[in-house]
Amino acid sequence: MTAKASRILYRMDSEVVTLTGDVIIEDPSGTLRGQTVNYDMRSGRLSGGNDGGRVRMRLLPKRSDD
C-alpha cells in the first residue's frame, strides 16, 4: 500500500493515521481518493468522508488462476 496526502498525522496512542488534502491510497486491490481518510493500523480499517466530502474508490476484480 502507498499513500500520498498534503498532510499525514500519526497518533501513536491510538495507532490511527489521518490523511488530509488530495489523498490517494493505492494497493493491488484498487485506489481510494478523497480529502480526508483515517486508517486504523490495529484493525486495518479505512474510513473517509467524515468531513462531508466524497471518497472515490476503484476496486479491481480478483484474477482467476484458470
PDBQT receptor file of N, H, CA, C and O in Angstrom, charges set to zero:
ATOM      1  N   MET A   1       0.843  -1.170   0.000  1.00  0.00    +0.000 N 
ATOM      2  CA  MET A   1       0.000   0.000   0.000  1.00  0.00    +0.000 C 
ATOM      3  C   MET A   1       0.889   1.234   0.000  1.00  0.00    +0.000 C 
ATOM      4  O   MET A   1       1.886   1.296   0.719  1.00  0.00    +0.000 OA
ATOM      5  N   THR A   2       0.518   2.213  -0.811  1.00  0.00    +0.000 N 
ATOM      6  H   THR A   2      -0.292   2.163  -1.395  1.00  0.00    +0.000 HD
ATOM      7  CA  THR A   2       1.193   3.507  -0.802  1.00  0.00    +0.000 C 
ATOM      8  C   THR A   2       0.143   4.588  -0.578  1.00  0.00    +0.000 C 
ATOM      9  O   THR A   2      -1.002   4.452  -1.009  1.00  0.00    +0.000 OA
ATOM     10  N   ALA A   3       0.541   5.660   0.098  1.00  0.00    +0.000 N 
ATOM     11  H   ALA A   3       1.471   5.771   0.448  1.00  0.00    +0.000 HD
ATOM     12  CA  ALA A   3      -0.389   6.748   0.384  1.00  0.00    +0.000 C 
ATOM     13  C   ALA A   3       0.304   8.085   0.161  1.00  0.00    +0.000 C 
ATOM     14  O   ALA A   3       1.481   8.256   0.480  1.00  0.00    +0.000 OA
ATOM     15  N   LYS A   4      -0.455   9.036  -0.396  1.00  0.00    +0.000 N 
ATOM     16  H   LYS A   4      -1.411   8.897  -0.655  1.00  0.00    +0.000 HD
ATOM     17  CA  LYS A   4       0.019  10.400  -0.589  1.00  0.00    +0.000 C 
ATOM     18  C   LYS A   4      -1.075  11.340  -0.090  1.00  0.00    +0.000 C 
ATOM     19  O   LYS A   4      -2.263  11.070  -0.262  1.00  0.00    +0.000 OA
ATOM     20  N   ALA A   5      -0.662  12.445   0.531  1.00  0.00    +0.000 N 
ATOM     21  H   ALA A   5       0.304  12.664   0.670  1.00  0.00    +0.000 HD
ATOM     22  CA  ALA A   5      -1.607  13.457   1.010  1.00  0.00    +0.000 C 
ATOM     23  C   ALA A   5      -0.844  14.732   1.297  1.00  0.00    +0.000 C 
ATOM     24  O   ALA A   5       0.381  14.718   1.418  1.00  0.00    +0.000 OA
ATOM     25  N   SER A   6      -1.567  15.832   1.404  1.00  0.00    +0.000 N 
ATOM     26  H   SER A   6      -2.562  15.843   1.305  1.00  0.00    +0.000 HD
ATOM     27  CA  SER A   6      -0.931  17.103   1.767  1.00  0.00    +0.000 C 
ATOM     28  C   SER A   6      -0.419  17.065   3.196  1.00  0.00    +0.000 C 
ATOM     29  O   SER A   6       0.617  17.645   3.520  1.00  0.00    +0.000 OA
ATOM     30  N   ARG A   7      -1.179  16.358   4.060  1.00  0.00    +0.000 N 
ATOM     31  H   ARG A   7      -2.021  15.887   3.797  1.00  0.00    +0.000 HD
ATOM     32  CA  ARG A   7      -0.784  16.267   5.463  1.00  0.00    +0.000 C 
ATOM     33  C   ARG A   7      -1.095  14.861   5.977  1.00  0.00    +0.000 C 
ATOM     34  O   ARG A   7      -2.165  14.314   5.711  1.00  0.00    +0.000 OA
ATOM     35  N   ILE A   8      -0.147  14.285   6.715  1.00  0.00    +0.000 N 
ATOM     36  H   ILE A   8       0.723  14.729   6.931  1.00  0.00    +0.000 HD
ATOM     37  CA  ILE A   8      -0.335  12.971   7.319  1.00  0.00    +0.000 C 
ATOM     38  C   ILE A   8      -0.010  13.091   8.799  1.00  0.00    +0.000 C 
ATOM     39  O   ILE A   8       1.088  13.504   9.172  1.00  0.00    +0.000 OA
ATOM     40  N   LEU A   9      -0.979  12.725   9.643  1.00  0.00    +0.000 N 
ATOM     41  H   LEU A   9      -1.871  12.390   9.340  1.00  0.00    +0.000 HD
ATOM     42  CA  LEU A   9      -0.824  12.799  11.095  1.00  0.00    +0.000 C 
ATOM     43  C   LEU A   9      -0.953  11.393  11.660  1.00  0.00    +0.000 C 
ATOM     44  O   LEU A   9      -1.950  10.713  11.417  1.00  0.00    +0.000 OA
ATOM     45  N   TYR A  10       0.057  10.951  12.419  1.00  0.00    +0.000 N 
ATOM     46  H   TYR A  10       0.867  11.503  12.616  1.00  0.00    +0.000 HD
ATOM     47  CA  TYR A  10       0.034   9.629  13.045  1.00  0.00    +0.000 C 
ATOM     48  C   TYR A  10      -0.135   9.795  14.542  1.00  0.00    +0.000 C 
ATOM     49  O   TYR A  10       0.675  10.457  15.191  1.00  0.00    +0.000 OA
ATOM     50  N   ARG A  11      -1.171   9.203  15.091  1.00  0.00    +0.000 N 
ATOM     51  H   ARG A  11      -1.828   8.664  14.564  1.00  0.00    +0.000 HD
ATOM     52  CA  ARG A  11      -1.428   9.240  16.531  1.00  0.00    +0.000 C 
ATOM     53  C   ARG A  11      -0.935   7.934  17.137  1.00  0.00    +0.000 C 
ATOM     54  O   ARG A  11      -1.544   6.882  16.946  1.00  0.00    +0.000 OA
ATOM     55  N   MET A  12       0.173   8.008  17.869  1.00  0.00    +0.000 N 
ATOM     56  H   MET A  12       0.668   8.863  18.024  1.00  0.00    +0.000 HD
ATOM     57  CA  MET A  12       0.799   6.811  18.425  1.00  0.00    +0.000 C 
ATOM     58  C   MET A  12      -0.091   6.106  19.438  1.00  0.00    +0.000 C 
ATOM     59  O   MET A  12      -0.104   4.876  19.483  1.00  0.00    +0.000 OA
ATOM     60  N   ASP A  13      -0.837   6.853  20.257  1.00  0.00    +0.000 N 
ATOM     61  H   ASP A  13      -0.826   7.852  20.221  1.00  0.00    +0.000 HD
ATOM     62  CA  ASP A  13      -1.652   6.229  21.298  1.00  0.00    +0.000 C 
ATOM     63  C   ASP A  13      -2.767   5.352  20.733  1.00  0.00    +0.000 C 
ATOM     64  O   ASP A  13      -3.055   4.288  21.283  1.00  0.00    +0.000 OA
ATOM     65  N   SER A  14      -3.390   5.784  19.652  1.00  0.00    +0.000 N 
ATOM     66  H   SER A  14      -3.156   6.647  19.206  1.00  0.00    +0.000 HD
ATOM     67  CA  SER A  14      -4.490   5.022  19.059  1.00  0.00    +0.000 C 
ATOM     68  C   SER A  14      -4.083   4.267  17.792  1.00  0.00    +0.000 C 
ATOM     69  O   SER A  14      -4.860   3.470  17.265  1.00  0.00    +0.000 OA
ATOM     70  N   GLU A  15      -2.874   4.517  17.308  1.00  0.00    +0.000 N 
ATOM     71  H   GLU A  15      -2.243   5.165  17.736  1.00  0.00    +0.000 HD
ATOM     72  CA  GLU A  15      -2.363   3.924  16.071  1.00  0.00    +0.000 C 
ATOM     73  C   GLU A  15      -3.284   4.220  14.883  1.00  0.00    +0.000 C 
ATOM     74  O   GLU A  15      -3.554   3.353  14.052  1.00  0.00    +0.000 OA
ATOM     75  N   VAL A  16      -3.759   5.470  14.828  1.00  0.00    +0.000 N 
ATOM     76  H   VAL A  16      -3.540   6.175  15.503  1.00  0.00    +0.000 HD
ATOM     77  CA  VAL A  16      -4.597   5.921  13.719  1.00  0.00    +0.000 C 
ATOM     78  C   VAL A  16      -3.820   6.948  12.909  1.00  0.00    +0.000 C 
ATOM     79  O   VAL A  16      -3.230   7.875  13.464  1.00  0.00    +0.000 OA
ATOM     80  N   VAL A  17      -3.827   6.776  11.598  1.00  0.00    +0.000 N 
ATOM     81  H   VAL A  17      -4.307   6.023  11.147  1.00  0.00    +0.000 HD
ATOM     82  CA  VAL A  17      -3.195   7.716  10.679  1.00  0.00    +0.000 C 
ATOM     83  C   VAL A  17      -4.313   8.513  10.013  1.00  0.00    +0.000 C 
ATOM     84  O   VAL A  17      -5.241   7.928   9.454  1.00  0.00    +0.000 OA
ATOM     85  N   THR A  18      -4.234   9.838  10.069  1.00  0.00    +0.000 N 
ATOM     86  H   THR A  18      -3.481  10.313  10.524  1.00  0.00    +0.000 HD
ATOM     87  CA  THR A  18      -5.210  10.710   9.415  1.00  0.00    +0.000 C 
ATOM     88  C   THR A  18      -4.520  11.407   8.256  1.00  0.00    +0.000 C 
ATOM     89  O   THR A  18      -3.532  12.117   8.444  1.00  0.00    +0.000 OA
ATOM     90  N   LEU A  19      -5.045  11.201   7.062  1.00  0.00    +0.000 N 
ATOM     91  H   LEU A  19      -5.848  10.625   6.909  1.00  0.00    +0.000 HD
ATOM     92  CA  LEU A  19      -4.514  11.808   5.843  1.00  0.00    +0.000 C 
ATOM     93  C   LEU A  19      -5.502  12.863   5.382  1.00  0.00    +0.000 C 
ATOM     94  O   LEU A  19      -6.701  12.594   5.305  1.00  0.00    +0.000 OA
ATOM     95  N   THR A  20      -5.018  14.063   5.073  1.00  0.00    +0.000 N 
ATOM     96  H   THR A  20      -4.044  14.282   5.135  1.00  0.00    +0.000 HD
ATOM     97  CA  THR A  20      -5.890  15.138   4.607  1.00  0.00    +0.000 C 
ATOM     98  C   THR A  20      -5.274  15.848   3.406  1.00  0.00    +0.000 C 
ATOM     99  O   THR A  20      -4.054  15.958   3.287  1.00  0.00    +0.000 OA
ATOM    100  N   GLY A  21      -6.142  16.325   2.524  1.00  0.00    +0.000 N 
ATOM    101  H   GLY A  21      -7.133  16.236   2.621  1.00  0.00    +0.000 HD
ATOM    102  CA  GLY A  21      -5.697  17.099   1.363  1.00  0.00    +0.000 C 
ATOM    103  C   GLY A  21      -5.241  16.243   0.210  1.00  0.00    +0.000 C 
ATOM    104  O   GLY A  21      -4.112  15.751   0.211  1.00  0.00    +0.000 OA
ATOM    105  N   ASP A  22      -6.098  16.055  -0.775  1.00  0.00    +0.000 N 
ATOM    106  H   ASP A  22      -7.014  16.455  -0.775  1.00  0.00    +0.000 HD
ATOM    107  CA  ASP A  22      -5.780  15.312  -2.002  1.00  0.00    +0.000 C 
ATOM    108  C   ASP A  22      -5.182  13.943  -1.697  1.00  0.00    +0.000 C 
ATOM    109  O   ASP A  22      -4.089  13.611  -2.156  1.00  0.00    +0.000 OA
ATOM    110  N   VAL A  23      -5.912  13.162  -0.920  1.00  0.00    +0.000 N 
ATOM    111  H   VAL A  23      -6.800  13.432  -0.548  1.00  0.00    +0.000 HD
ATOM    112  CA  VAL A  23      -5.451  11.837  -0.504  1.00  0.00    +0.000 C 
ATOM    113  C   VAL A  23      -5.570  10.848  -1.658  1.00  0.00    +0.000 C 
ATOM    114  O   VAL A  23      -6.593  10.787  -2.340  1.00  0.00    +0.000 OA
ATOM    115  N   ILE A  24      -4.512  10.078  -1.862  1.00  0.00    +0.000 N 
ATOM    116  H   ILE A  24      -3.681  10.127  -1.308  1.00  0.00    +0.000 HD
ATOM    117  CA  ILE A  24      -4.520   8.974  -2.826  1.00  0.00    +0.000 C 
ATOM    118  C   ILE A  24      -3.886   7.780  -2.127  1.00  0.00    +0.000 C 
ATOM    119  O   ILE A  24      -2.733   7.841  -1.700  1.00  0.00    +0.000 OA
ATOM    120  N   ILE A  25      -4.647   6.694  -2.011  1.00  0.00    +0.000 N 
ATOM    121  H   ILE A  25      -5.584   6.645  -2.358  1.00  0.00    +0.000 HD
ATOM    122  CA  ILE A  25      -4.136   5.459  -1.429  1.00  0.00    +0.000 C 
ATOM    123  C   ILE A  25      -4.256   4.383  -2.495  1.00  0.00    +0.000 C 
ATOM    124  O   ILE A  25      -5.339   4.144  -3.029  1.00  0.00    +0.000 OA
ATOM    125  N   GLU A  26      -3.141   3.736  -2.801  1.00  0.00    +0.000 N 
ATOM    126  H   GLU A  26      -2.261   3.930  -2.368  1.00  0.00    +0.000 HD
ATOM    127  CA  GLU A  26      -3.116   2.703  -3.831  1.00  0.00    +0.000 C 
ATOM    128  C   GLU A  26      -2.584   1.405  -3.248  1.00  0.00    +0.000 C 
ATOM    129  O   GLU A  26      -1.637   1.398  -2.461  1.00  0.00    +0.000 OA
ATOM    130  N   ASP A  27      -3.210   0.307  -3.651  1.00  0.00    +0.000 N 
ATOM    131  H   ASP A  27      -3.978   0.312  -4.290  1.00  0.00    +0.000 HD
ATOM    132  CA  ASP A  27      -2.685  -1.019  -3.345  1.00  0.00    +0.000 C 
ATOM    133  C   ASP A  27      -3.128  -1.943  -4.474  1.00  0.00    +0.000 C 
ATOM    134  O   ASP A  27      -3.883  -1.512  -5.345  1.00  0.00    +0.000 OA
ATOM    135  N   PRO A  28      -2.690  -3.183  -4.489  1.00  0.00    +0.000 N 
ATOM    136  CA  PRO A  28      -3.019  -4.061  -5.611  1.00  0.00    +0.000 C 
ATOM    137  C   PRO A  28      -4.519  -4.262  -5.846  1.00  0.00    +0.000 C 
ATOM    138  O   PRO A  28      -4.921  -4.595  -6.960  1.00  0.00    +0.000 OA
ATOM    139  N   SER A  29      -5.355  -4.065  -4.820  1.00  0.00    +0.000 N 
ATOM    140  H   SER A  29      -5.028  -3.794  -3.914  1.00  0.00    +0.000 HD
ATOM    141  CA  SER A  29      -6.794  -4.288  -4.995  1.00  0.00    +0.000 C 
ATOM    142  C   SER A  29      -7.529  -3.062  -5.527  1.00  0.00    +0.000 C 
ATOM    143  O   SER A  29      -8.697  -3.178  -5.897  1.00  0.00    +0.000 OA
ATOM    144  N   GLY A  30      -6.885  -1.879  -5.580  1.00  0.00    +0.000 N 
ATOM    145  H   GLY A  30      -5.936  -1.785  -5.280  1.00  0.00    +0.000 HD
ATOM    146  CA  GLY A  30      -7.553  -0.702  -6.112  1.00  0.00    +0.000 C 
ATOM    147  C   GLY A  30      -6.988   0.604  -5.594  1.00  0.00    +0.000 C 
ATOM    148  O   GLY A  30      -5.900   0.650  -5.021  1.00  0.00    +0.000 OA
ATOM    149  N   THR A  31      -7.757   1.674  -5.811  1.00  0.00    +0.000 N 
ATOM    150  H   THR A  31      -8.641   1.636  -6.277  1.00  0.00    +0.000 HD
ATOM    151  CA  THR A  31      -7.337   3.031  -5.464  1.00  0.00    +0.000 C 
ATOM    152  C   THR A  31      -8.454   3.739  -4.708  1.00  0.00    +0.000 C 
ATOM    153  O   THR A  31      -9.632   3.584  -5.032  1.00  0.00    +0.000 OA
ATOM    154  N   LEU A  32      -8.076   4.514  -3.704  1.00  0.00    +0.000 N 
ATOM    155  H   LEU A  32      -7.120   4.640  -3.440  1.00  0.00    +0.000 HD
ATOM    156  CA  LEU A  32      -9.022   5.322  -2.937  1.00  0.00    +0.000 C 
ATOM    157  C   LEU A  32      -8.547   6.762  -2.997  1.00  0.00    +0.000 C 
ATOM    158  O   LEU A  32      -7.363   7.038  -2.806  1.00  0.00    +0.000 OA
ATOM    159  N   ARG A  33      -9.474   7.686  -3.263  1.00  0.00    +0.000 N 
ATOM    160  H   ARG A  33     -10.436   7.462  -3.419  1.00  0.00    +0.000 HD
ATOM    161  CA  ARG A  33      -9.157   9.118  -3.332  1.00  0.00    +0.000 C 
ATOM    162  C   ARG A  33     -10.170   9.894  -2.518  1.00  0.00    +0.000 C 
ATOM    163  O   ARG A  33     -11.345   9.528  -2.474  1.00  0.00    +0.000 OA
ATOM    164  N   GLY A  34      -9.726  10.963  -1.873  1.00  0.00    +0.000 N 
ATOM    165  H   GLY A  34      -8.772  11.260  -1.909  1.00  0.00    +0.000 HD
ATOM    166  CA  GLY A  34     -10.624  11.803  -1.096  1.00  0.00    +0.000 C 
ATOM    167  C   GLY A  34      -9.860  12.939  -0.454  1.00  0.00    +0.000 C 
ATOM    168  O   GLY A  34      -8.668  13.117  -0.707  1.00  0.00    +0.000 OA
ATOM    169  N   GLN A  35     -10.545  13.712   0.377  1.00  0.00    +0.000 N 
ATOM    170  H   GLN A  35     -11.513  13.568   0.582  1.00  0.00    +0.000 HD
ATOM    171  CA  GLN A  35      -9.901  14.822   1.064  1.00  0.00    +0.000 C 
ATOM    172  C   GLN A  35      -9.493  14.473   2.489  1.00  0.00    +0.000 C 
ATOM    173  O   GLN A  35      -8.524  15.028   3.005  1.00  0.00    +0.000 OA
ATOM    174  N   THR A  36     -10.223  13.553   3.138  1.00  0.00    +0.000 N 
ATOM    175  H   THR A  36     -11.011  13.102   2.718  1.00  0.00    +0.000 HD
ATOM    176  CA  THR A  36      -9.870  13.115   4.484  1.00  0.00    +0.000 C 
ATOM    177  C   THR A  36     -10.090  11.613   4.597  1.00  0.00    +0.000 C 
ATOM    178  O   THR A  36     -11.174  11.113   4.297  1.00  0.00    +0.000 OA
ATOM    179  N   VAL A  37      -9.064  10.900   5.028  1.00  0.00    +0.000 N 
ATOM    180  H   VAL A  37      -8.183  11.307   5.271  1.00  0.00    +0.000 HD
ATOM    181  CA  VAL A  37      -9.155   9.454   5.219  1.00  0.00    +0.000 C 
ATOM    182  C   VAL A  37      -8.435   9.100   6.510  1.00  0.00    +0.000 C 
ATOM    183  O   VAL A  37      -7.340   9.595   6.776  1.00  0.00    +0.000 OA
ATOM    184  N   ASN A  38      -9.061   8.238   7.315  1.00  0.00    +0.000 N 
ATOM    185  H   ASN A  38      -9.951   7.836   7.098  1.00  0.00    +0.000 HD
ATOM    186  CA  ASN A  38      -8.442   7.727   8.534  1.00  0.00    +0.000 C 
ATOM    187  C   ASN A  38      -8.110   6.256   8.330  1.00  0.00    +0.000 C 
ATOM    188  O   ASN A  38      -8.905   5.499   7.772  1.00  0.00    +0.000 OA
ATOM    189  N   TYR A  39      -6.930   5.860   8.786  1.00  0.00    +0.000 N 
ATOM    190  H   TYR A  39      -6.284   6.475   9.240  1.00  0.00    +0.000 HD
ATOM    191  CA  TYR A  39      -6.506   4.465   8.682  1.00  0.00    +0.000 C 
ATOM    192  C   TYR A  39      -6.149   3.963  10.073  1.00  0.00    +0.000 C 
ATOM    193  O   TYR A  39      -5.215   4.464  10.699  1.00  0.00    +0.000 OA
ATOM    194  N   ASP A  40      -6.894   2.972  10.556  1.00  0.00    +0.000 N 
ATOM    195  H   ASP A  40      -7.653   2.565  10.047  1.00  0.00    +0.000 HD
ATOM    196  CA  ASP A  40      -6.648   2.356  11.857  1.00  0.00    +0.000 C 
ATOM    197  C   ASP A  40      -5.662   1.219  11.648  1.00  0.00    +0.000 C 
ATOM    198  O   ASP A  40      -6.007   0.192  11.064  1.00  0.00    +0.000 OA
ATOM    199  N   MET A  41      -4.442   1.398  12.120  1.00  0.00    +0.000 N 
ATOM    200  H   MET A  41      -4.161   2.232  12.595  1.00  0.00    +0.000 HD
ATOM    201  CA  MET A  41      -3.393   0.408  11.885  1.00  0.00    +0.000 C 
ATOM    202  C   MET A  41      -3.628  -0.880  12.660  1.00  0.00    +0.000 C 
ATOM    203  O   MET A  41      -3.135  -1.932  12.253  1.00  0.00    +0.000 OA
ATOM    204  N   ARG A  42      -4.364  -0.829  13.764  1.00  0.00    +0.000 N 
ATOM    205  H   ARG A  42      -4.764   0.025  14.095  1.00  0.00    +0.000 HD
ATOM    206  CA  ARG A  42      -4.655  -2.037  14.537  1.00  0.00    +0.000 C 
ATOM    207  C   ARG A  42      -5.613  -2.959  13.801  1.00  0.00    +0.000 C 
ATOM    208  O   ARG A  42      -5.398  -4.169  13.738  1.00  0.00    +0.000 OA
ATOM    209  N   SER A  43      -6.665  -2.384  13.248  1.00  0.00    +0.000 N 
ATOM    210  H   SER A  43      -6.840  -1.401  13.299  1.00  0.00    +0.000 HD
ATOM    211  CA  SER A  43      -7.686  -3.198  12.582  1.00  0.00    +0.000 C 
ATOM    212  C   SER A  43      -7.501  -3.288  11.067  1.00  0.00    +0.000 C 
ATOM    213  O   SER A  43      -8.038  -4.190  10.423  1.00  0.00    +0.000 OA
ATOM    214  N   GLY A  44      -6.727  -2.334  10.493  1.00  0.00    +0.000 N 
ATOM    215  H   GLY A  44      -6.290  -1.602  11.016  1.00  0.00    +0.000 HD
ATOM    216  CA  GLY A  44      -6.571  -2.279   9.044  1.00  0.00    +0.000 C 
ATOM    217  C   GLY A  44      -7.746  -1.614   8.351  1.00  0.00    +0.000 C 
ATOM    218  O   GLY A  44      -7.873  -1.696   7.129  1.00  0.00    +0.000 OA
ATOM    219  N   ARG A  45      -8.605  -0.958   9.115  1.00  0.00    +0.000 N 
ATOM    220  H   ARG A  45      -8.502  -0.891  10.107  1.00  0.00    +0.000 HD
ATOM    221  CA  ARG A  45      -9.821  -0.351   8.577  1.00  0.00    +0.000 C 
ATOM    222  C   ARG A  45      -9.578   1.079   8.098  1.00  0.00    +0.000 C 
ATOM    223  O   ARG A  45      -8.911   1.868   8.767  1.00  0.00    +0.000 OA
ATOM    224  N   LEU A  46     -10.130   1.396   6.927  1.00  0.00    +0.000 N 
ATOM    225  H   LEU A  46     -10.672   0.755   6.383  1.00  0.00    +0.000 HD
ATOM    226  CA  LEU A  46     -10.088   2.744   6.350  1.00  0.00    +0.000 C 
ATOM    227  C   LEU A  46     -11.462   3.373   6.499  1.00  0.00    +0.000 C 
ATOM    228  O   LEU A  46     -12.475   2.695   6.332  1.00  0.00    +0.000 OA
ATOM    229  N   SER A  47     -11.508   4.659   6.810  1.00  0.00    +0.000 N 
ATOM    230  H   SER A  47     -10.685   5.210   6.946  1.00  0.00    +0.000 HD
ATOM    231  CA  SER A  47     -12.774   5.385   6.820  1.00  0.00    +0.000 C 
ATOM    232  C   SER A  47     -12.527   6.776   6.249  1.00  0.00    +0.000 C 
ATOM    233  O   SER A  47     -11.445   7.343   6.402  1.00  0.00    +0.000 OA
ATOM    234  N   GLY A  48     -13.533   7.307   5.597  1.00  0.00    +0.000 N 
ATOM    235  H   GLY A  48     -14.412   6.847   5.473  1.00  0.00    +0.000 HD
ATOM    236  CA  GLY A  48     -13.374   8.620   4.999  1.00  0.00    +0.000 C 
ATOM    237  C   GLY A  48     -14.706   9.285   4.780  1.00  0.00    +0.000 C 
ATOM    238  O   GLY A  48     -15.756   8.684   5.008  1.00  0.00    +0.000 OA
ATOM    239  N   GLY A  49     -14.669  10.517   4.340  1.00  0.00    +0.000 N 
ATOM    240  H   GLY A  49     -13.817  11.005   4.154  1.00  0.00    +0.000 HD
ATOM    241  CA  GLY A  49     -15.873  11.264   4.062  1.00  0.00    +0.000 C 
ATOM    242  C   GLY A  49     -16.506  11.875   5.299  1.00  0.00    +0.000 C 
ATOM    243  O   GLY A  49     -17.589  12.455   5.215  1.00  0.00    +0.000 OA
ATOM    244  N   ASN A  50     -15.852  11.757   6.442  1.00  0.00    +0.000 N 
ATOM    245  H   ASN A  50     -14.973  11.286   6.510  1.00  0.00    +0.000 HD
ATOM    246  CA  ASN A  50     -16.411  12.311   7.674  1.00  0.00    +0.000 C 
ATOM    247  C   ASN A  50     -16.463  13.835   7.660  1.00  0.00    +0.000 C 
ATOM    248  O   ASN A  50     -17.146  14.439   8.488  1.00  0.00    +0.000 OA
ATOM    249  N   ASP A  51     -15.753  14.456   6.733  1.00  0.00    +0.000 N 
ATOM    250  H   ASP A  51     -15.199  13.966   6.060  1.00  0.00    +0.000 HD
ATOM    251  CA  ASP A  51     -15.742  15.914   6.631  1.00  0.00    +0.000 C 
ATOM    252  C   ASP A  51     -16.823  16.426   5.687  1.00  0.00    +0.000 C 
ATOM    253  O   ASP A  51     -16.871  17.619   5.387  1.00  0.00    +0.000 OA
ATOM    254  N   GLY A  52     -17.690  15.533   5.217  1.00  0.00    +0.000 N 
ATOM    255  H   GLY A  52     -17.651  14.564   5.461  1.00  0.00    +0.000 HD
ATOM    256  CA  GLY A  52     -18.743  15.912   4.284  1.00  0.00    +0.000 C 
ATOM    257  C   GLY A  52     -18.310  15.807   2.838  1.00  0.00    +0.000 C 
ATOM    258  O   GLY A  52     -19.127  15.978   1.932  1.00  0.00    +0.000 OA
ATOM    259  N   GLY A  53     -17.025  15.525   2.604  1.00  0.00    +0.000 N 
ATOM    260  H   GLY A  53     -16.362  15.386   3.340  1.00  0.00    +0.000 HD
ATOM    261  CA  GLY A  53     -16.516  15.370   1.245  1.00  0.00    +0.000 C 
ATOM    262  C   GLY A  53     -16.726  13.964   0.726  1.00  0.00    +0.000 C 
ATOM    263  O   GLY A  53     -17.064  13.055   1.484  1.00  0.00    +0.000 OA
ATOM    264  N   ARG A  54     -16.529  13.792  -0.542  1.00  0.00    +0.000 N 
ATOM    265  H   ARG A  54     -16.254  14.530  -1.158  1.00  0.00    +0.000 HD
ATOM    266  CA  ARG A  54     -16.692  12.485  -1.172  1.00  0.00    +0.000 C 
ATOM    267  C   ARG A  54     -15.394  11.698  -1.132  1.00  0.00    +0.000 C 
ATOM    268  O   ARG A  54     -14.298  12.258  -1.130  1.00  0.00    +0.000 OA
ATOM    269  N   VAL A  55     -15.552  10.401  -1.100  1.00  0.00    +0.000 N 
ATOM    270  H   VAL A  55     -16.443   9.947  -1.101  1.00  0.00    +0.000 HD
ATOM    271  CA  VAL A  55     -14.435   9.476  -1.220  1.00  0.00    +0.000 C 
ATOM    272  C   VAL A  55     -14.739   8.599  -2.429  1.00  0.00    +0.000 C 
ATOM    273  O   VAL A  55     -15.823   8.025  -2.531  1.00  0.00    +0.000 OA
ATOM    274  N   ARG A  56     -13.786   8.499  -3.336  1.00  0.00    +0.000 N 
ATOM    275  H   ARG A  56     -12.905   8.965  -3.253  1.00  0.00    +0.000 HD
ATOM    276  CA  ARG A  56     -13.960   7.658  -4.522  1.00  0.00    +0.000 C 
ATOM    277  C   ARG A  56     -13.064   6.444  -4.393  1.00  0.00    +0.000 C 
ATOM    278  O   ARG A  56     -11.900   6.552  -4.005  1.00  0.00    +0.000 OA
ATOM    279  N   MET A  57     -13.617   5.290  -4.720  1.00  0.00    +0.000 N 
ATOM    280  H   MET A  57     -14.562   5.203  -5.034  1.00  0.00    +0.000 HD
ATOM    281  CA  MET A  57     -12.874   4.053  -4.602  1.00  0.00    +0.000 C 
ATOM    282  C   MET A  57     -13.004   3.260  -5.890  1.00  0.00    +0.000 C 
ATOM    283  O   MET A  57     -14.100   3.124  -6.434  1.00  0.00    +0.000 OA
ATOM    284  N   ARG A  58     -11.899   2.741  -6.373  1.00  0.00    +0.000 N 
ATOM    285  H   ARG A  58     -11.009   2.851  -5.931  1.00  0.00    +0.000 HD
ATOM    286  CA  ARG A  58     -11.908   1.870  -7.547  1.00  0.00    +0.000 C 
ATOM    287  C   ARG A  58     -11.347   0.535  -7.104  1.00  0.00    +0.000 C 
ATOM    288  O   ARG A  58     -10.186   0.450  -6.706  1.00  0.00    +0.000 OA
ATOM    289  N   LEU A  59     -12.167  -0.516  -7.171  1.00  0.00    +0.000 N 
ATOM    290  H   LEU A  59     -13.110  -0.447  -7.495  1.00  0.00    +0.000 HD
ATOM    291  CA  LEU A  59     -11.738  -1.850  -6.794  1.00  0.00    +0.000 C 
ATOM    292  C   LEU A  59     -11.513  -2.669  -8.052  1.00  0.00    +0.000 C 
ATOM    293  O   LEU A  59     -12.356  -2.699  -8.949  1.00  0.00    +0.000 OA
ATOM    294  N   LEU A  60     -10.385  -3.323  -8.108  1.00  0.00    +0.000 N 
ATOM    295  H   LEU A  60      -9.700  -3.299  -7.380  1.00  0.00    +0.000 HD
ATOM    296  CA  LEU A  60     -10.066  -4.169  -9.241  1.00  0.00    +0.000 C 
ATOM    297  C   LEU A  60     -10.538  -5.589  -8.978  1.00  0.00    +0.000 C 
ATOM    298  O   LEU A  60     -10.418  -6.066  -7.850  1.00  0.00    +0.000 OA
ATOM    299  N   PRO A  61     -11.070  -6.280  -9.979  1.00  0.00    +0.000 N 
ATOM    300  CA  PRO A  61     -11.518  -7.660  -9.763  1.00  0.00    +0.000 C 
ATOM    301  C   PRO A  61     -10.352  -8.581  -9.478  1.00  0.00    +0.000 C 
ATOM    302  O   PRO A  61      -9.237  -8.368  -9.954  1.00  0.00    +0.000 OA
ATOM    303  N   LYS A  62     -10.629  -9.613  -8.689  1.00  0.00    +0.000 N 
ATOM    304  H   LYS A  62     -11.535  -9.787  -8.302  1.00  0.00    +0.000 HD
ATOM    305  CA  LYS A  62      -9.590 -10.604  -8.427  1.00  0.00    +0.000 C 
ATOM    306  C   LYS A  62      -9.319 -11.395  -9.700  1.00  0.00    +0.000 C 
ATOM    307  O   LYS A  62     -10.227 -11.662 -10.487  1.00  0.00    +0.000 OA
ATOM    308  N   ARG A  63      -8.084 -11.757  -9.884  1.00  0.00    +0.000 N 
ATOM    309  H   ARG A  63      -7.346 -11.540  -9.245  1.00  0.00    +0.000 HD
ATOM    310  CA  ARG A  63      -7.710 -12.545 -11.057  1.00  0.00    +0.000 C 
ATOM    311  C   ARG A  63      -7.941 -14.015 -10.771  1.00  0.00    +0.000 C 
ATOM    312  O   ARG A  63      -7.619 -14.498  -9.686  1.00  0.00    +0.000 OA
ATOM    313  N   SER A  64      -8.489 -14.718 -11.723  1.00  0.00    +0.000 N 
ATOM    314  H   SER A  64      -8.751 -14.325 -12.605  1.00  0.00    +0.000 HD
ATOM    315  CA  SER A  64      -8.667 -16.166 -11.559  1.00  0.00    +0.000 C 
ATOM    316  C   SER A  64      -7.403 -16.863 -12.024  1.00  0.00    +0.000 C 
ATOM    317  O   SER A  64      -6.666 -16.350 -12.865  1.00  0.00    +0.000 OA
ATOM    318  N   ASP A  65      -7.168 -18.014 -11.476  1.00  0.00    +0.000 N 
ATOM    319  H   ASP A  65      -7.767 -18.431 -10.792  1.00  0.00    +0.000 HD
ATOM    320  CA  ASP A  65      -5.957 -18.780 -11.822  1.00  0.00    +0.000 C 
ATOM    321  C   ASP A  65      -6.255 -19.856 -12.856  1.00  0.00    +0.000 C 
ATOM    322  O   ASP A  65      -5.589 -20.891 -12.886  1.00  0.00    +0.000 OA
ATOM    323  N   ASP A  66      -7.266 -19.615 -13.716  1.00  0.00    +0.000 N 
ATOM    324  H   ASP A  66      -7.807 -18.774 -13.692  1.00  0.00    +0.000 HD
ATOM    325  CA  ASP A  66      -7.653 -20.613 -14.729  1.00  0.00    +0.000 C 
ATOM    326  C   ASP A  66      -6.610 -20.778 -15.775  1.00  0.00    +0.000 C 
ATOM    327  O   ASP A  66      -6.781 -21.577 -16.696  1.00  0.00    +0.000 OA
TER     328      ASP A  66
